Amino acid sequence: MQRFVVSTIGTSILTNSIDRGKPAEGAWFGILRDSANKTQDEITDDELSVIDELARRALEKLNNGDVETNRRSSAELNGVYGIYDGTLPNDNNDLHYLVCTDTVQGQETGQLIQNFLASKGFTVNIVTPPQLSTVDTQSFAAGTKWLINWLDETLPKPNTGYQVIFNLVGGFKSLQGYMQTFGTFYADETVYIFEGSSDLIKIPRLPIQIDNTVIENKKIKFALMNAGQLYPINELEGIPETLLELVEDDGNIYAGLSTWGELVWNRTKSDLLSQGLLQFPRLVYQQSFINDCNNLNGQQWTKLQETLAKVTAALENSNGDISQLNNQVSGLNFEQLRNLNNICTFRITQGDRVSCEISNDGLTLRHYGSHDYVYSNP
């Protein structure tokens, strides 16, 4: 069975590359500490010079080191070696993804781990959730929410021939804590290493079920919050606080989905969005549109209604300004048809479209189907 391995990447390999025998390098520990959360725009030339030198040393050491040396040098690689029982295979079809912070140190560390594994014949990609760092809670929360959606969209589905493994030996403790929880829903197995050893700890997927009663009763609000809409907190009574992220604006308290809210929604949405058309605000469904949706499968239902939620949230946030749809919804491709007054189309998937009519600060949906079907019968 092919492995799909997601590894959290820390920066200790840079610290481990400082020559403690050289007094002049003693200050480098402070430089790494002070620049830990800096982005490319924030880093100074002197800091970057130190980070580049340590990354160069680390990669050289890995390329010339034996297994035990490499396992001691990099917590992340210690986990990878453990997954393969201490010996990296010469050729395999496994896929590896390295989750790095959105910082200079995170990118440097991810690149050197990627370069080393690629030199051994591995297929390795770097994943950088925007804003992910430990500079403040807002940045960390934004990064983990993006990561949740990436995991949901990217990880292989069950029974597709992949074993999904979360390698959490390396990385920052705060991210490891979140990833451990994510792993109970997304990973077949989560691995750690006993402190100071090479003994692998394997934690299997737990049989967790989500009680979606609260979500089902408020699924329109959940769908719209997932699309970016905020609600006054008094309109969300009955939703557990752990699923909400509070935002203050001009003394008023609003809420959207927290990281845990995103997680719970992503794990339940395929069921909740495939039970029939939701009555989203600012959208009206003609019978022709309803008829076109009658024979959709679960995946088509989910994608269609997620897009309708994004359209609704964009209209709500712009007070019905149709011109803002393309600005607020990536890939929507909202456009008016030539020679047809007020008739427009927008994209659901690469091949599927919806035709609609602009009316009353909203849209009346007319048809849904393939590109050719909708354009020939808007």
N, C-alpha and C positions, 0 to 999 in steps of 0.2 A: 504494500500500500504506500502511495506517495505521502510524504509529510509536507504540511504547510505550517512553517514555523514562524511565529511572531516573537521577536526578542526585544525587550526593553534595553536601551543603551544608556549607560552612565558615562562618567568622565574620569573614573578612577585610574584608567590606563594612562592618562596624561600625568597624573600625580605620581604614579609608579615609575614614570620615566625620568623624574628629576634625580640627578646625581647627588645623593646626600653627602658624598665625600667632598663636594666642592662648595665651600662656604658662599661663593658668589651666587650660587643657585638657591640658597636658602630663601631669598625673597620671592622666588617663583611660586612658592606655596601660596603666599598672599596674593600674587597676581592672578592665579587661577581662582582663588576664592572670590576676589573682588570682581572678576570678569565673568563669573559663572553664568549669569543670566543676560549678558550683553549680546545684542544682535550685531550684524555686520555694520550697521549705521552708527552703532554706539562704541564699538571697540576702538582702542587706540592702536597706533602702529607698534608701540612697544609691547603691548599685550598680545597683539596678533603675532609678533615675531616669536615670543615665548611659546605660544600655543602651537604655531607651525613647527618649531624646532622639536617640541615634545612629541607631536604627532609623527614627525619624520623618524625620530628615535624609536617610537613604539612600533611602527610598521617594520622597521629594519630588524628590531628584536624578534618580532613575530616571524618574519620570513626566515630568520637564521636560527630560531629556537627549536628545541625539541618539544614534545607534547607537554611534559610537566612544566617547562618554562612558560609556555604559552598559556597554560591553564592558570598559572599563578599570576601572569601579567594582566589577564583580562577576565573579569567575572563573566562577561557575556559569552566569551569563547569557552570558558569553563563549562557553561551550560550546554553549548553546542557540542563540545566534545563528549559530554555526558550522554546526550541524546544518542550519539553514535557509539556508545560503549568505549570511549577513549580513543577511537581511531577514525579520522575523517576519511570517508570513502573517496576513491579516485574519480568515480563518476556516479552520478545519481540524478534523478529527475525531481528532487525535492525543491520546494520554493521557500525562500527565506525573506522575511521582511524585518527591517530594523527600525524600531520606533525611536526617533531622536527628538530632543527638545529643539525648539525654534531659536537656537542660540548658536554663536560661533563655535563654542566648545562642543555642543551637541553634534553639529554638522561635521566638524573635524573628526570626532571620535567615530561617528557613523561611517564616514568615508574610509577611514583606515581599516575598520572591521570589514566593511564591504570589499575593499581591495584585497585584503588577506584571503577572505573566503572565496572571492572570485578567482584568485590565483590557484585555488585548490579545485576549481571546476564547479563551484556552486553558483546557482542562480540567485542573486541577492538584490533586493530593492530597498531603498531608504524611504521611510514614511516620516514626514515632518508635519504634525498637526499645527496649523497656524496659531501663534501666540503661546504654544505650550512651553512653559517655563515655571520656575518657582519664584519668580520675582514678586508676584502678588496673587491673591486668591482669584481675582477676576481673570487674569491671564491663564492660570492653571485650569479654571473651570471651562473657559472657552476652548482651550486645547483638548480637554478630555471629552467635551461634547462633540467636537469634530471627530475625535477618534472613535467614539461610539458609532457614529454614522458610517465612518470608513469601514469599521469591522463588520457592520451589518450588510454593507453593500459588497464587500470584497471577499470575505471568508467563504470558502466552499460550503455549499449546503450539505446536510447529511446525505449519506448514501451516494456520494459522487466519487468515491475512490480515494479520498484524502483523509489523513489523520491530522487534525488541527492541534498543534502544540503551542502553548504559551511558555516561552523561556524567560523566566523572571529572576534569573540569578543576578543580572546586572541591572543598572538603572537606579533612579532616585526612589527612595522609600515611599514617598507620597504617591508616585505613579504606580509603583508595585502594588500598593494597597488597592488602588482602583482596578488595576489589571487583574488582580486576584478575583475580585468580584465579577468583572467582565468575563473572566475565564469560566466561571460556573455556568454561564449561559452560552458562551461561544466556543470554548475549547474542549476537545476530547480529553486533553490532559494538560495539566500545568506542572512545570518542573522547577525545582529549587535545588541548591547544593548545600549540604551541611557546612556550616561555617568552618573555613580553614581546611576543607577536605575536597575530595573529588567524588564523594558519594551522592548520587542523585536521589532526590525526593520527588516522587510522582504522585500528583493529586488528580484523580479521575474526575470527569464531569459528574456533578451531583444531580440527582433527579428532582430538580426544582420546578414547581409549577407556580405560575403567577395568578393570583386572584384578580381577574379583570373586571369585577363587578362595578367598581367605581369608574373605571375607564369607559366601560360600555355605556354607562348612563350619561357620560359627558364626552363621547367620542368626537363630536364636532369641535368642541373646545380643544381637546387634545390634538386633533389633526391640525387645527389652526395655530396652536402654540408651537407645534413641531415645525410649522411653516414660518415661524417668526413673529406671530402676533402676540401682543401682551394684553392681559385683561386686568381691570381693577380687581384687587384682591378679594373684595366682597362679592364678586361674581363667580368665585371659585370655591365656594363653601362646599365642604364634603370631600375635597381632594386633599390627601395627606401632604403635610408641609414638606416632607422629604422629596416629593416629586416636583416641587416648585422652586423657582429661583426668583427672589424678590428684587425689584428695581424701583428706586425712588426717583420721581420726576416732579419738580416744583411742589414738593411736599406731599404728593400723592404716591401711594404704593401700588405698583403693578406687579404682575407675575407672568413668567413664562415657564418652560420646562427646565428643570435642573438636569444635571448629568444623569441622575437616577431616573428622572421622568423620561428622558430620551431613551434610556435603556429599556424601561418597562414598555414604553410605546412601541419601540422597534420590535420587541418580542411578541407583541399582541396585535399589531396593526394589520397583518395579513388576514387575520380572522375578522377583525372589526370592520375593515374596509371592503370586505367581499360579501356583505350581507344586503347589498342594495344601495342605491344612490342616497348619499347624505344631502340634506337640504341646507347647503351652504348659503350664507347671506350673499346678496348681490348676484346670485345665479338663479336663472329660471330655466327649467328643462322643458322643451317642446316634446310632444309625444314621439316625434320622429327620432329624437336623441335617445329617449328612453328605450324605444324599440331596438335601436342599434346596440344598446348595452345588454340586451337580454341574454346573449349567449357567451358573455365574457368568462374566461377562467379566472381563478383566484389571483394570479400574478397580474393579469390585465386590469382587474378591478382595483388592486392596490395601487398600481402605477397611475391609472386614470384619476383616482380620488386624491392621491397625494398631489398631483398636478393641479387639480381643481382647488385644493386647499391652499396651494401657493398662490394661485390666481386670486382667490378670495382675500387672502391676507394682504396681498399687494394692493388690491382695491380698497380694502378697509384702511390700510395705513396711509393711502394717498387720497382718502375721501372720494373714491370713485374716479380718480384721474386715469383714464385708459392709457394715456400716453406714457405712464410710468411702468407699465407691465413689463416691457423688455428690460428696463433698468433694474427692476427688483426681482425678476425671476430668470435665473440663468438658463439659457437654452430654450426659452419659450418660443422664440421666433414668431411673435404676434404680428400679423400683417393684414392689411385690408386688401380684399380682392379687387382687381381692376374691373371697372364697368358694373360693379355691384354695390349700390349704395348701402353703407353701414354693415356689409357682410364681411366678416374677418375669419381668419383661421389661426390656430396655435398648435404647437407640437406637444404630443404626449410622449412618444418615443421616436426613434429615428424614422420609423415607417408609418406611425399612426398620427392622425390629426383630428381636431375638433373644429367644426365651423360654428360660428356664432354671430349674433346681431347685437350691436351696441344699443342699450336702452336703459334709461332711468338710473344712471350712474352705476350700471352693472352690465351683465351679459345675458342674453337669451341663447342657450345652446341648442343648435339645430341638428347636427349630425356628428357621429363619431365613427371612425374606421380607418382604413388604409388611406394613404396619400391620394391615390388615384380615385378611390371611391368618394372621398370628401370633396375633392376639387372638381369632380364631374357632377356632383350633386350637393352643392353647398347649402 
